[in-house]
């Protein structure tokens, strides 16, 4: 399933670079360099715009960063291995567009309608971009290899769809959920849009010759023509159809 049975260097290097950046920033957080929502996305407030660039690198605790590290590594590997022509564009546009959408979405408690001052951090929005791009891109291209990648994404990350809905819909919480369903929803939407944008770039569905109408022509079959030339005796007794002679049908034509 790998191209020429070779793993792309970018498919190894770029996920490692992303993981290194995430863990480096987490280390800085532990040193107190990113406190009081600095570097987070704060919806609709100018000071939250910086988070569009930095929030995917920041995480709240060890469980948070570990939970994002594994899918980031896997999905980035699949992106750069099977979509090398658009991988950088998908990753960068997905990162920025998702962050901007989260900044635009008002943080309103859907149960009470109250406005909430929220600080959104974490790479889960990027995870949703990659997962939904990989799935829908394989479907849009209808290429069997890429469809296999789509099925793998669904198999291992199919439960991500529930993360696009507020946690309050499924359980009674004493306080507002800290999980940003807005970031998940924004990432999913951006991933689908990118899959549509780039569906004509890269590998497409392979169309075999027998899928074309009238794909076989005896005149174009060089081996068959060569055989006929070299073995004319094999075709002497073939029941060829007699050619129509218009004089034999003269009476018939006069009758009309």
C-alpha positions in Angstrom: 0.0 0.0 0.0 3.0 2.3 0.4 4.3 4.0 -2.8 7.0 1.7 -4.2 7.1 0.1 -0.7 9.1 3.2 0.5 8.2 5.3 3.5 8.5 9.0 2.8 11.1 10.9 4.9 8.6 13.7 5.4 6.1 11.2 6.8 8.6 10.5 9.6 10.3 13.9 10.1 7.2 16.2 10.1 5.2 14.3 12.7 8.4 14.2 14.9 8.9 17.9 14.5 5.2 18.6 15.5 5.5 16.3 18.5 8.8 18.0 19.5 7.2 21.4 19.3 4.2 20.3 21.4 6.3 18.8 24.1 8.7 21.7 24.1 5.9 24.2 24.6 4.4 22.0 27.3 7.8 22.1 29.1 7.6 25.9 28.8 4.1 25.9 30.3 5.4 23.9 33.3 7.9 26.7 33.8 5.1 29.2 34.0 5.8 31.0 30.6 2.3 30.5 29.3 -0.1 31.4 32.1 -3.4 33.3 32.4 -4.6 32.2 28.9 -1.6 33.7 27.2 -1.2 31.9 23.8 -4.7 30.5 24.0 -7.6 31.3 21.6 -10.0 33.7 23.4 -13.1 34.0 21.1 -14.0 37.4 19.8 -11.3 39.2 21.8 -8.2 40.7 20.1 -5.9 39.2 22.7 -7.1 35.8 21.7 -5.9 36.1 18.1 -2.3 35.0 19.0 -3.9 31.6 19.9 -4.6 30.9 16.3 -0.9 30.4 15.9 0.1 29.0 19.3 -2.9 27.2 20.9 -2.3 23.8 19.1 1.1 23.7 20.9 -0.3 24.3 24.4 -2.0 21.7 26.6 -3.6 21.7 30.0 -2.0 18.6 31.6 -0.1 15.4 30.8 -3.2 13.5 29.9 -4.2 16.2 27.5 -0.9 16.3 25.5 -0.5 12.5 25.5 -4.1 12.2 24.2 -3.3 14.5 21.3 0.2 13.3 20.6 -0.7 9.8 19.4 -3.4 10.8 16.8 -1.2 13.7 15.6 1.7 11.4 14.9 -0.5 8.8 13.2 -2.6 11.2 11.1 0.3 13.3 10.1 2.2 10.2 8.9 -0.8 9.2 6.8 -1.1 12.7 5.4 2.5 13.1 4.3 2.8 9.5 3.1 -0.3 9.3 0.9 -1.0 13.0 0.1 2.5 14.4 -0.4 1.4 17.0 -3.0 -1.0 18.8 -0.7 0.2 17.8 2.7 1.8 21.1 3.6 -1.2 23.1 2.4 -3.6 20.9 4.3 -1.7 21.1 7.5 -1.0 24.8 7.4 -4.4 26.0 6.1 -6.1 23.5 8.4 -4.2 24.8 11.4 -4.9 28.5 10.7 -8.5 28.2 9.4 -9.6 26.1 12.4 -8.1 28.5 14.9 -9.7 31.4 13.2 -13.1 29.7 13.1 -12.8 28.9 16.8 -12.0 32.5 17.5 -15.1 33.6 15.6 -17.5 31.2 17.3 -19.1 32.8 20.4 -18.5 30.7 23.5 -22.1 30.3 24.7 -23.3 27.7 27.1 -25.9 25.9 25.1 -27.9 24.9 28.2 -28.2 28.3 29.7 -27.3 30.7 26.9 -24.8 32.4 29.1 -21.7 33.9 27.5 -18.5 32.2 28.7 -15.0 33.6 28.8 -13.0 30.6 27.5 -9.4 29.9 26.7 -9.0 27.2 24.1 -5.7 25.3 23.8 -4.7 21.9 22.4 -4.1 20.2 19.1 -7.4 18.5 18.9 -8.7 20.9 16.3 -5.8 20.0 14.0 -6.5 16.3 14.8 -10.0 16.7 13.5 -8.8 18.5 10.4 -6.5 15.6 9.5 -9.0 12.9 10.3 -11.8 14.4 8.3 -9.5 15.3 5.4 -8.1 11.8 5.2 -11.5 10.2 5.4 -13.4 12.4 2.9 -10.5 12.8 0.5 -10.4 9.0 0.0 -14.2 9.0 -0.6 -14.1 11.9 -3.0 -11.2 10.5 -5.0 -12.7 6.9 -4.9 -9.3 5.4 -5.1 -9.1 2.0 -3.5 -5.8 2.6 -1.8 -6.9 5.9 -0.4 -10.3 4.4 0.5 -8.4 1.9 2.6 -6.8 4.9 4.5 -10.3 6.3 5.0 -11.5 3.0 6.5 -8.5 2.9 8.8 -9.3 6.4 10.0 -12.9 5.5 10.7 -11.9 2.3 12.4 -9.5 4.0 14.9 -11.0 7.5 15.1 -14.6 7.0 14.2 -15.7 8.1 17.8 -14.3 11.5 17.1 -17.7 12.4 15.6 -19.2 12.6 19.1 -16.6 15.2 20.1 -18.2 17.7 17.7 -21.2 17.9 20.1 -21.3 19.6 23.5 -20.5 17.2 26.3 -23.5 18.6 28.3 -25.8 16.8 25.9 -24.7 13.4 27.1 -24.1 13.9 30.8 -25.1 16.1 33.7 -22.1 18.3 34.5 -21.7 20.4 37.7 -19.7 23.0 35.7 -19.2 23.7 32.0 -17.2 21.1 30.1 -13.5 22.0 29.4 -13.6 20.1 26.1 -13.9 22.5 23.2 -16.5 21.0 20.9 -16.2 24.2 18.9 -12.6 23.4 18.0 -13.6 19.9 17.0 -16.5 21.1 14.9 -14.4 23.7 13.2 -11.6 21.2 12.5 -14.1 18.8 10.9 -15.6 21.4 8.7 -12.2 22.7 7.5 -11.1 19.1 6.9 -14.1 18.4 4.7 -13.6 21.6 2.8 -9.9 20.9 2.1 -10.8 17.4 0.9 -13.1 19.0 -1.6 -10.6 21.7 -2.6 -7.8 19.2 -3.3 -9.9 16.2 -4.6 -8.4 16.6 -8.2 -4.8 16.8 -7.0 -2.8 13.6 -6.5 -3.9 10.1 -6.9 -7.3 9.5 -8.4 -9.4 6.5 -9.1 -7.7 4.2 -11.6 -9.9 3.4 -14.6 -9.1 0.1 -16.1 -9.3 -0.4 -19.9 -12.3 -2.7 -19.7 -14.3 0.1 -18.1 -14.1 2.1 -21.3 -16.8 1.5 -24.0 -15.6 -0.4 -27.0 -12.2 -0.7 -25.4 -11.1 -3.5 -27.7 -10.2 -2.9 -31.4 -8.9 -5.8 -33.5 -7.0 -3.3 -35.7 -5.1 -2.0 -32.6 -4.2 -5.5 -31.4 -0.6 -5.7 -32.8 -0.1 -9.3 -31.6 -3.3 -10.4 -33.3 -2.5 -8.7 -36.5 1.0 -10.1 -36.5 -0.3 -13.6 -35.9 -2.7 -13.3 -38.9 0.1 -12.2 -41.1 2.3 -15.1 -40.1 -0.4 -17.7 -40.2 -2.7 -16.9 -43.1 -3.6 -20.6 -43.6 -5.4 -20.6 -40.2 -8.0 -18.3 -41.6 -8.8 -19.8 -45.0 -11.7 -21.9 -43.8 -13.3 -19.3 -41.5 -17.0 -18.7 -42.2 -16.8 -15.2 -43.4 -20.0 -13.4 -44.0 -20.8 -13.0 -47.7 -20.8 -9.4 -48.8 -24.2 -8.0 -49.9 -24.5 -7.6 -53.7 -27.0 -4.9 -54.6 -27.8 -6.6 -57.9 -29.1 -9.6 -56.0 -31.6 -7.3 -54.2 -32.7 -5.4 -57.3 -36.2 -6.9 -57.5 -36.6 -6.2 -53.8 -35.6 -2.6 -54.2 -37.9 -2.1 -57.2 -40.8 -3.4 -55.3 -40.5 -0.6 -52.8 
